[in-house]
Amino acid sequence: MFTNIEGNEDIVIRKRYVPDLQELAALCEANYVRFLKLLPNSEAGSERIFAITSDSENRAQVRIRVQEQHPYTTMLEVVQEGLSPAWIQPPSMQVRLYHDASMAEVLSYQNQHRFDGRYQYPNPQMRLPDEKVQLNRFLADWLDHCLRHGHVNIPFSFTPTF
Protein backbone atom coordinates (compact mmCIF):
# COMPACT_ATOMS: atom_id res chain seq x y z
CA MET A 1 0.00 0.00 0.00
CA PHE A 2 1.12 3.56 -0.58
CA THR A 3 -0.33 6.98 0.05
CA ASN A 4 -1.14 9.22 -2.91
CA ILE A 5 -0.90 13.02 -3.07
CA GLU A 6 -4.36 13.54 -1.60
CA GLY A 7 -3.44 11.48 1.46
CA ASN A 8 -5.58 8.49 0.50
CA GLU A 9 -4.15 5.00 0.68
CA ASP A 10 -4.10 3.05 -2.57
CA ILE A 11 -3.74 -0.67 -2.89
CA VAL A 12 -1.12 -1.92 -5.33
CA ILE A 13 -2.22 -5.06 -7.14
CA ARG A 14 0.53 -7.02 -8.80
CA LYS A 15 -0.25 -8.91 -11.95
CA ARG A 16 0.32 -12.62 -11.61
CA TYR A 17 3.23 -13.86 -13.72
CA VAL A 18 2.09 -16.09 -16.57
CA PRO A 19 4.87 -18.16 -18.16
CA ASP A 20 5.36 -17.70 -21.89
CA LEU A 21 5.62 -21.33 -23.00
CA GLN A 22 6.40 -20.36 -26.60
CA GLU A 23 9.41 -18.32 -25.45
CA LEU A 24 10.66 -21.16 -23.25
CA ALA A 25 10.23 -23.72 -26.03
CA ALA A 26 12.04 -21.45 -28.51
CA LEU A 27 14.93 -20.99 -26.06
CA CYS A 28 15.20 -24.74 -25.46
CA GLU A 29 15.12 -25.49 -29.19
CA ALA A 30 17.76 -22.85 -29.98
CA ASN A 31 19.98 -24.12 -27.15
CA TYR A 32 19.73 -27.65 -28.57
CA VAL A 33 21.00 -26.38 -31.93
CA ARG A 34 23.82 -24.49 -30.18
CA PHE A 35 24.91 -27.68 -28.40
CA LEU A 36 24.88 -29.60 -31.69
CA LYS A 37 27.30 -27.01 -33.10
CA LEU A 38 29.54 -27.08 -30.03
CA LEU A 39 29.53 -30.86 -29.48
CA PRO A 40 29.46 -32.69 -32.80
CA ASN A 41 29.75 -36.48 -32.49
CA SER A 42 29.82 -36.59 -28.69
CA GLU A 43 29.57 -39.72 -26.55
CA ALA A 44 29.38 -40.41 -22.81
CA GLY A 45 32.53 -39.33 -21.00
CA SER A 46 33.69 -36.98 -23.75
CA GLU A 47 34.16 -33.29 -23.14
CA ARG A 48 35.07 -30.15 -24.98
CA ILE A 49 36.81 -27.14 -23.47
CA PHE A 50 36.39 -23.67 -24.93
CA ALA A 51 39.13 -21.20 -23.97
CA ILE A 52 37.85 -17.64 -23.83
CA THR A 53 40.39 -14.81 -23.66
CA SER A 54 39.62 -11.23 -22.72
CA ASP A 55 41.55 -8.11 -23.80
CA SER A 56 43.70 -8.25 -20.67
CA GLU A 57 44.72 -11.83 -21.52
CA ASN A 58 42.83 -13.21 -18.54
CA ARG A 59 41.67 -16.67 -19.48
CA ALA A 60 38.50 -18.45 -18.71
CA GLN A 61 37.29 -21.70 -20.07
CA VAL A 62 33.92 -23.30 -20.43
CA ARG A 63 33.94 -27.07 -20.06
CA ILE A 64 31.07 -29.08 -21.52
CA ARG A 65 31.12 -32.72 -20.48
CA VAL A 66 28.78 -35.49 -21.58
CA GLN A 67 27.73 -37.25 -18.37
CA GLU A 68 25.19 -39.71 -19.74
CA GLN A 69 24.14 -40.75 -23.23
CA HIS A 70 20.88 -42.58 -23.94
CA PRO A 71 18.93 -43.12 -27.16
CA TYR A 72 16.55 -40.19 -26.56
CA THR A 73 18.41 -38.02 -24.04
CA THR A 74 21.90 -36.80 -23.17
CA MET A 75 22.91 -35.27 -19.83
CA LEU A 76 25.57 -32.54 -19.99
CA GLU A 77 27.53 -30.64 -17.38
CA VAL A 78 28.53 -27.07 -18.28
CA VAL A 79 31.09 -25.36 -16.02
CA GLN A 80 33.09 -22.16 -16.26
CA GLU A 81 36.63 -22.31 -14.91
CA GLY A 82 39.05 -19.46 -14.30
CA LEU A 83 38.50 -15.70 -13.90
CA SER A 84 36.66 -16.18 -10.62
CA PRO A 85 38.20 -15.50 -7.22
CA ALA A 86 38.43 -18.54 -4.95
CA TRP A 87 35.57 -17.31 -2.78
CA ILE A 88 33.08 -17.21 -5.70
CA GLN A 89 31.54 -20.44 -6.89
CA PRO A 90 31.99 -20.58 -10.68
CA PRO A 91 28.83 -20.96 -12.76
CA SER A 92 27.85 -24.57 -13.35
CA MET A 93 24.73 -26.26 -14.60
CA GLN A 94 23.37 -29.58 -15.74
CA VAL A 95 21.49 -29.65 -19.00
CA ARG A 96 19.44 -32.43 -20.52
CA LEU A 97 19.20 -32.73 -24.30
CA TYR A 98 15.96 -34.29 -25.55
CA HIS A 99 16.82 -35.66 -29.00
CA ASP A 100 13.27 -36.64 -29.94
CA ALA A 101 11.98 -33.11 -29.20
CA SER A 102 15.21 -31.32 -30.27
CA MET A 103 15.30 -29.35 -27.01
CA ALA A 104 17.86 -28.60 -24.28
CA GLU A 105 16.65 -27.76 -20.76
CA VAL A 106 18.54 -26.55 -17.69
CA LEU A 107 17.92 -29.04 -14.88
CA SER A 108 20.21 -27.65 -12.20
CA TYR A 109 22.20 -24.49 -11.57
CA GLN A 110 24.79 -24.08 -8.79
CA ASN A 111 23.59 -27.36 -7.22
CA GLN A 112 19.98 -26.16 -7.06
CA HIS A 113 17.69 -28.69 -8.69
CA ARG A 114 14.17 -28.75 -10.10
CA PHE A 115 12.94 -25.39 -11.24
CA ASP A 116 9.23 -24.74 -11.56
CA GLY A 117 7.83 -22.77 -14.46
CA ARG A 118 6.46 -20.10 -12.10
CA TYR A 119 7.07 -18.98 -8.52
CA GLN A 120 5.03 -16.80 -6.25
CA TYR A 121 7.12 -13.86 -5.11
CA PRO A 122 8.46 -13.59 -2.49
CA ASN A 123 9.18 -17.25 -1.77
CA PRO A 124 11.47 -19.04 0.72
CA GLN A 125 14.18 -19.69 -1.92
CA MET A 126 13.89 -16.09 -3.22
CA ARG A 127 13.57 -17.36 -6.78
CA LEU A 128 12.25 -14.99 -9.40
CA PRO A 129 8.80 -15.67 -10.84
CA ASP A 130 10.42 -16.55 -14.21
CA GLU A 131 13.50 -18.34 -12.85
CA LYS A 132 13.31 -21.23 -15.34
CA VAL A 133 13.18 -18.93 -18.37
CA GLN A 134 16.03 -16.81 -17.01
CA LEU A 135 18.28 -19.86 -16.52
CA ASN A 136 17.64 -21.03 -20.07
CA ARG A 137 18.34 -17.47 -21.33
CA PHE A 138 21.62 -17.45 -19.40
CA LEU A 139 22.54 -20.78 -21.01
CA ALA A 140 21.75 -19.31 -24.45
CA ASP A 141 24.03 -16.33 -23.77
CA TRP A 142 26.78 -18.62 -22.46
CA LEU A 143 26.63 -20.89 -25.52
CA ASP A 144 26.50 -17.93 -27.93
CA HIS A 145 29.62 -16.55 -26.27
CA CYS A 146 31.38 -19.91 -26.76
CA LEU A 147 30.33 -20.01 -30.41
CA ARG A 148 31.54 -16.46 -31.08
CA HIS A 149 34.64 -16.17 -28.91
CA GLY A 150 35.64 -19.67 -27.82
CA HIS A 151 38.73 -21.47 -29.05
CA VAL A 152 39.05 -25.24 -28.90
CA ASN A 153 42.43 -26.93 -28.73
CA ILE A 154 42.01 -30.05 -30.82
CA PRO A 155 45.05 -32.31 -30.99
CA PHE A 156 46.37 -32.53 -34.51
CA SER A 157 47.52 -35.90 -35.73
CA PHE A 158 49.00 -36.22 -39.16
CA THR A 159 49.71 -39.57 -40.67
CA PRO A 160 51.31 -39.33 -44.08
CA THR A 161 49.96 -41.64 -46.75
CA PHE A 162 52.23 -42.96 -49.48
Order of alpha helices (4+ residues) and beta strands (2+ residues): beta-beta-alpha-beta-beta-beta-beta-beta-beta-alpha-beta
